[in-house]
Amino acid sequence: MTNSKKINLNDTLVRQATLADAEIIAEFNRAMAFETESHGLDKETVKNGVEAVFSQAGLGFYLIAERRSETAGCLMVTKEWSDWRNGHYWWIQSVYVDQQHRGNGLYRKMYDEVIKRAQLEGNVSEVRLYVEKDNTVAQAVYEKLGMENSGYLVYGVTL
């Protein structure tokens, strides 16, 4: 559901998340998993996973989008080393924009902040993300921002 009322993005702040944001980030992660994959995630496991990012700096960082002091969205960035590029890939993960704030450019504002930070870092060769194959709405958003399908498939084994 998209909010038909346009917002003023000048009323939106994108900032690095802190441990105090862990609970809302965990809620957003659970909502995203259910919305996109009908997957119910264990509340305590997700909360512990989010908190781990704050206690282990090498895991990554979260960005929060606030609109008039209300948390409206978030995303996580993780880093992967590429020996091919002698630099990092930054992976955008756990993207969520609260339903009432969708369609108003909040993700674009968070994405722009990721790109700015990656450019300032200096050793980031590419910003990537993965998206559920049937989530065509998100795919259209990413393509509108200039991202392209990399041609890779993701395989995994659950341990």
Secondary structure, DSSP 8 states (H G I E B T S, - for coil): ---SS---GGGEEEEE--GGGHHHHHHHHHHHHHHHH-----HHHHHHHHHHHHH-GGG-EEEEEEETTEEEEEEEEEEEEETTTTEEEEEEEEEEE-GGGTTSSHHHHHHHHHHHHHHHHS-EEEEEE---TT-HHHHHHHHHTT----S--------
